[in-house]
Amino acid sequence: MTSLEKIVRLTNQCKYDQIGDEGTVFEDIDLSKIDALGQGTKHDICTSSSTTRVVNENNVLGDVNRSGICHSFTANGRCVSMFKTLFTNYCTHDCKYCQNSTTYKGTKNIYSYTPEELAKITISLYKGNYIEGLFLSSGVSSDEDLTTEKMIETLRILRDRYKFAGYIHFKILPGVSYEYIKQASEIADRLSVNIETPSNNYLSELSSTKNYVSDLLRRQNYIKKLESKKGLPAGQTTQLVVGACGESDLDIFKRVLKEYKEMMLKRVYYSVFNPVTMTALEEMLGQPTWREHRLYQIDWLYRVYKFSENEVKIAFDENGFLNNKDPKLNIALNSLDKPIDPNDASYEELLRVPGIGPKSAYRIVNYRKKNNIHKREQLLNLGVGVKKATPFLKINGGEYTKIDRWIECKNQ
C-alpha cells in the first residue's frame, strides 16, 4: 500500500470520529488531489520542528514536547515527519521554475482543500502515527488574503475543535495583509516567507509578478516585529532556490547574513535548482546537490560555530563559488599558520580545527582540567575526527610539517 493510499484509508476510517466535533460526515478524499497538492511542496524544505511553545493541557493531540513523538531528519536537517501540502495549487504568479506557475506549459488539474477537509486529513494522519505536525503552504490566487484566511481557518479547526497541539509551520504568501500574518502568528509555531533569490534583480529574472521588497522583505519585517512583541515559538525561517538565476554562492551568503542580522531568522534553508518539465526553465541545467550541501555547511559555520564573516568568506573562490570540499577544511588550510595545542587552546580556537565540533571542543576543555592530552586516542574518545584534526594539532610536542598537512588534507 502506498503512502497516499494510507492517507485516504486513514481519512475514510475517521469519517465518523467524535474528536471534538459532532460526527460530521466527510466525503471520500480524492487520491489525485492529495497527490497533486503534496507534490506541489516537494521543493519546499523548511520543515524542522524545534519549538519553545509550552503546552499545559492534558487532553490535546500531538504535543511535540511530550514523550513518544519521534522526529526523523535527513543529513542536512530536513524533518520528514510533517504532513507537507499546499492548500491549493491554483496560482496567479509566473515563477519560471514552478509547476504551479501561470507559465507552466503542461496540463494539470486544479485542486483545493476546504479547511475542514484538510484538518480532517491532518488529524487522521496524526492518529495513524504517520506525522507529528503540519507544514502548510499554498499557491497564490488573485486574492492572497482570501487564500490565507482559509488556511488560517484550517489551523483554527485543528487547534480549537480537535485540540491539536502539534507543530504547525505556516507559509506566509507574498503580499498578504499584516492582519492575516498577525492571526497566523497567534496559532502557528513557525512562519516563513520564501525569498527565493538574493536580490530583486535576481527575482525579476524568475518572476514578473513578485516584488522582492514589498511582497517578501516587508512581510518578513512584519513577522520580526510580531515575534519581538509576542514571541513566535519556533521563529521565522526562509528558503532560497540555489542556482536558478546564475547567482553565486557568495551572493547567497551575503543575503543570508542580512536575513540573520536584520530579520532575526532562526534558520535559512537551501533548495538546489532542478528543472521541471514543461516549465519555462525546463532546458536549463540543474545544479549539483553538493552545492546545496556546502551552503548548509557554510551556514552552520557562521550560525553555530560563530565564525566571523571574513573567516567564512575565505571558503569562496575569486568568482564567489564554493568547491565540493569541506569549507571548514578550506578555511583552516588558508588561515591556521601553525598547529594548535589542544591542552591550552581556547574553545574558539579548537572550533577552527577540522574534525572538532562544539561538543568535542567542550569535552576537550573539560577533560584537560584533570588530564593532559598526549595521544590521538584521547581525542578520538572525546569525539574528535582525528584524521581531519591531526594535521592541525600539536600532540605531545609533535606536529606535522606544512607540506605534510597540505598533502594529508587534500587527500581527505
N, C-alpha and C positions, 0 to 999 in steps of 0.2 A: 504494500500500500504506500503510495507517495505521500509526501508531507501535505500536499494540497488536499488530497483525499481525506487525510486525517482531520484537517481543518473543517471540511464540510461535515464529516461524520460527527465530530465533537459538537459542532454548532447545532446540527439537527437533533442530537441527543438532548440538548439543553433547551429545546423549544418550550418546554412546559416547566422549566425550573422556577422555583419560587425564591430567587435570591434577590430580595429587595423590591421585586415588582409584584404584580398580581397575576402571574401566569400568562402574560401576553404571548400569543402565538406568532411566531415569525415564519415567513415563507422560507422554503429551502434556499440555501445560498448557492449562487451560480459559481461553479468552479472556475469558469473562464474569467469572471470578474476578479476573484481573489488572485488569480494568476497574473492578470494584466496590471492590477494595482500594486501587487507585490514586486513584479519585475520593474515597475517604474521607479523603484527606490534602490535598485541593486548597486548603483554607484555612489549612493549617499551613505557615508560610513561613520557619522558622528554618533556612535552608539554605546560608548562606555557608560556605566551606570553608577558611578560613585555619587553619593548624596549625603548631606548632613541633616536632612529632614528627619525630625523625631516624630514617631507615631505613638500616641499614648493610649489608643483604643485597643481593645482586645478582639472585637468582632469585625475585623477587617481582613481583606484579602491582599496578598502579595507584598507585604511589608518587606522591603529589601534588607532591612537591618535585622530581621529575625533569622533564627537558625533554620536550616532546611532549604534555603534558597541558594541555588548553585549558579555561579557566573562562569561562562565559558568565553575565553578571549583568544584571538589569534595572536601571532607573534608581535604585530605592531599595535596591539591594544584594542582591537575591534571586539566588541561584545556581540556574541552570536545568539543570545537568548532573548532577544527582543522580537515582538511582532512588529515588523517594519513594513509600512504600507503607505500608499497615497490615499487621500480621501477621494480624490477624483483624478483621472488622467486627462481631463479636458484642460487645455492651457492656451492662453492667447499670446504668450511670449514666443519669440522666434529664435531661441538659442540654437545655434547651428549644430551642436553636438548631441542634442536631446531628442529622444524618440517621441516625446510628448509635444514637441515644438510645432508651430504652425508651418515651419519649413520642411517638416517630415514628408518625404515623397511616397511613402508606403501607405497602405490602407490599414486602418485599425478601428476597433470598436471603442467607443467612449463609454466609460463606466464611472459610476459614483456610488458611494455608500450613503445610506441615511445614517444619522447619528445613532439611532437605536440599533441598527444592523451592525455597525462597526463595534459598538460597545458590547453587543452580544457575542460576537466572534472573539473579541479580546478576552472576555471572561471565560468563554468555553476553552480557549487555548490555555489559559492560566490553570483552570481546574483540571485540565488534562496533563499538567506538569510539563508543557512544552515551552512556555515562556515565563518571564518574570516581570515584563513590562511592555510598554507600547512606545514605538517610535512613529510619530505621525507627521507626515509631510503632505504635500498636495500640489497638483497643477494649479495654475493661477487663472481664474476666469476674468472676465472684463470687470468684475466687481470683487476685488480681493477681500474686502471687508465681509461680504456675504459668505464667501467660502470659509473664511476664518471663523465667522460666527457659528457655522455648522460644525466645524472642527472642535470649537470650544464646547458646544453643546454635547458632543461625544464625551469629552472629558468630564463634564458635569454629571452625565448619566453614570459614568464609571465611578466617580468619587461619591456621589450622593445616593444614587439608587442602589448600586451594587457594593458600596462601601469598599471600593478597591483602593488599597493603599500602596499599590505597586509603583514602580518607577515609570515616569512619563517624560519623554523627550518630545518637545513641540517645535516644529519648524515655523518660523515667522516668515510669512510671504512678503516678497518685495512690495513696498508701497503701502502696506496695511496701516490703518489708523492707530494712533497711540493708545486709544481706549481699549482696543482689542488686544494689544500687546500687554497692557496692564491686566486685563482679565486672565489672559493665558499665564502670566507670571504668578498669579494667585493660586493656580491649580497644578501647573506642571512643575517638575523638578528641574528641568533644564530647557532653556530656549536657545535657538541658534538661527543665524541668518547666513546663508551661504554667499560669501563674497565672490567666490569662483576664480577671480583673477587678481593680480597685484595692484591694478590701477584701472581708472576709467578708460584709458586709451586701449588697454588690452580687452576690456569688457566690450567696448564698441566693435571690436573685430568679431565677437561671438554673438552679440545681440544688439538690435537697434531699438528694443522696447524697454530696456532697463537702464536706469541712470545710477551710476556707482555711488554717488554722494547722497542723492535724495532718496533713492529706493532701498539702498543697502546700508551704507555707513550711518545714515541718520537713524535707521531702525536699530542698529547696534547701539547707538548712543542712548536711545530710549531705554533699551534693556539695561544698560550700565547704570543709568540714573535710578531705575526702578529697583535694581539689585542693591544699590547703595542705601536706599531708603528702607526697604522692607526685607531685603535678602532674597536670594533665589537658591534653593538648597544645593543644586549641582551646578550653578553658574551658567555662563554663556560660552558657546563654542562657535566655530565657523569651519568652513571647508574650502579648499582651493582645488581646482582642476589643474593637474600638472602637465604642462606641455601642449595645451590645446591652441595656444596663440603665439608660440615662439618665445615666450618669456624665459629668462634664465633662472637658475636656482637661486642666484643672489637676488634677483628681482623679487622672488617669492619670499626669501628670508627677510628682506628689508620691510616688506609688507607685514610679515608675521611679527616683527619687532614692534611695529606700531599697534598691531592688534593686542599684543600683551601689555604694552605700556599705556596706550590711550583708551582702549576699550576694556581693559582688565579681564581679558578672556582666561578661562580655565584651560582650554585646550584648543589647538588648531589641528585639523585633520587634512590629509592629502589624498587625493584620488587621481592616480595616473590616467592620462587620457588614452582611451581606446576607441577607435572609430566605430560607430553604429551604422549598420547597413541602412540605406535609404535616407540618411541624414545629409545635411549639406557638407559635412566633413568626412563622408564615408571613404573618400580616396586618400585622405591624409594618413600618414604613417602613425601607428600607435607608439607610445613611449614605453621604454623598458620598465618593468616593475621595480627594478633595483633603484631607479631614480626616486620613486616614492619612498622606498625603504631608507635611502640615505638622507632624505629630508627629515624623516622621523628621527633619525639618529642626531642630526644637527639640532633639531628642535629639543631633543632630550638633553643634549649637552648644554644648551642655553637655559632651558627651563628648570631642569632637575639638578644638573651638575653645577649650575651657576657660572658657566664660562662667560667671559666678557664678550661683547660684540666683536671686538678686534681679534680676540682669540679664535672665535668661530669662523671669522672671515678668512683665516689662514687656509681653511679647507677648500676654498673655491679657487678655480684656476683663473687665468687672466681674462677669460671670457665670461666668468661668472657661473661656471658649472662645476658640479661635483663629479668626481670619478667613482667608479664602482669599487671603492675600497673604504674601509672603516675610517670615517673622518677624524675620529679621535686619534687614531694612529698617525694620520697625515699631519695633524696639528702637533703631536708630540715630536715627530721627526723634524719639524721645522721650528720648534720653539724651545725644546729642552736641550740645552747645550752641555749638560753634564748629568751623570747618573744621580739618582736620589736615594739617600739612605733611609729605609723605612723606619729606622729606630729614632730618627729625630725630625723627619719631615712633618710639616703641618698637615692637617686634614685636607686643606685645599690643595696643597702640593701633591698629596697622594692621589687625589682625584684626577690629576693631569696625566697620570701614568696609565697607558693602555692595560686593560686586564684588571684594573682596580675600580670598583664602583662605590657608591655611597655606603653600602652595607659593609663591604670588605674594608674600606678605609676606616670606618668607625670601629670595626673589630681590631684592626691593627693598632689604632690609637689606644684602645683599652688594653689590649694584650701586652703591649710593650711597657705598660706601667709596672709590670711584675716580671716580664721576661724579655731578654734580649733576642732579637730576630737575627739568626746567623745561618739559617738554612732555607732553601726554597720550599722544603716540605712544610715548614711552619706557615709560610704564606699560602700554600695550597690548602692547608687545613683551615685557614681563615677565609677561604672562598675566593682567593685571588686566581685569576687566569695567568699562571706563571709563565706560560710560553710567550704570551704577549708582553708581560710585565718585566721579565728578567732583563731584556736589553736596556731597560731604562733605570735599573736599580743597582745600587752598590750593596752587595750582600757579604757580610763578614769581611769587609775590606776589599773584596774583589769586585771588578767591574769589567764590562765589555768595552772594547775599543770602539771608536766612532764607526769604523768601517764594518766591524762585526755587527754592530747594532743595525746598520743600514741593510746588510745582507739578510740577517735573520728576519727583520720586519718586512722586507719586501717579499719574502717567501711565504709569509703568513696569509 
